Amino acid sequence: MPGRCRALTGCLPYRPRGGSGTPVRLSTQEYVMSQSPAHSALSSLSAHSVPTNGPLAAPPGARHRMAAVPGGGRIHLVEQGTGPLVLLVHGFPEGWYSWRHQLPALAAAGYRAVAVDVRGYGRSSKPGAVADYRMLAHVADNAGVVHALGERTATVVGHDWGATIAAHSALLRPDVFTAAALLGVPYTPREGTPPTEVFGALGGAEEFYVGYFQRPGRAEAEIEADVRGWLAGFYASLSADTMAGPETDPGPERGSASGPGSRHRPGAARNGGGGPYFVPEGGRMADRFVVGTLPGWLSESELDAIAGEFERTGLTGALNRYRNVDRDWADLAAWDGAPLRVPSLFVGGELDASAAWLAPAIEAFPRTVPDLRGSHLLPGCGHWVQQERPEEVNRLLVGWLANL
């Protein structure tokens, strides 16, 4: 119907032409702009039944809610505090709980902190089609959440895939997302080569993990056979206090972290080789995970609760984000090379392989993120930045927010 966008079902949505009823494909830009509050007036919030105790219960003073978003979906969120809205967007394989240390800190600093379960995760909607997890859908979800909360603007903060979603939310909808903080993964503008071609050139005879995730069902079969064990290994392998030592470090020829293995604490990794990011032919990603230990930021009971959520939901929705990288590349052609112009912050871990793989993106910040207000690589920190170093991240976020 006029003024409303139907759900994405493998192509950009359509709108009627001049009241004639003839469908016309929306351009990428028209679709993104159609997700403005004026087109999302039916979005609303409702109470939601969630655990009242255990790790996934809301922190003291916070509450679980559900937001209706354009296309008929619902996004689960945890909200704490009052003041300017700060939207927190998690990465893979996490959920709202990865922001448990930031919610109370931001609330205490005078902000309305809202951590979402990204579509495909937790209690949020899980559409069936792979294309329903394209970047445009995530941007529309974020804009829909802002409107459902009764706000018109927000600062968006993301980690891992959430950082990329946050950056594109501010790139495509700077009228809604007026500032962006990126944790772990720096902003990289769209470039001329489809991502899967780039990933396919990595690793030689082995397969880069993003490529390994592309075929539906393959990664699910590995992970869902032992969700708790897989998550434990993945979290430990990317955490500074448990990641493998030099003998299993992929080394600079893999682009792992410019060879920082001598700074790693030793871990017990299976089969050595190219580290957790590369899969040998006929092997599994988990074959090179650190085993038998948990990082200091994660307790056994927390792991039980997080794994229980993924046991309930499966991993397909989470993995479908990876399966849209080429679709995103096509959708975002109009933004090729576009800088991220909103006030921004970057915080990464010195020992996170992403900081080395994407070192050229960090070096390009003066051109690609012209209003960058701070860029920080935390010494001795791995991938899970806001969980490994919550106090430092909270200090950096609050200081940056106060000066916007």
PyMOL commands that set and color helices and strands:
alter all, ss='L'
color gray80, all
select helices_A, chain A and resi 28-34+37-39+96-99+102-108+130-133+135-148+161-172+195-200+209-212+218-224+227-237+246-248+252-254+260-263+275-277+285-288+300-313+316-320+322-331+333-335+353-357+359-363+365-368+385-388+390-402
alter helices_A, ss='H'
color red, helices_A
select strands_A, chain A and resi 14-16+23-25+45-47+63-68+74-80+85-89+112-116+154-159+177-183+207-208+278-279+344-349+372-378
alter strands_A, ss='S'
color yellow, strands_A
deselect
rebuild
show_as cartoon
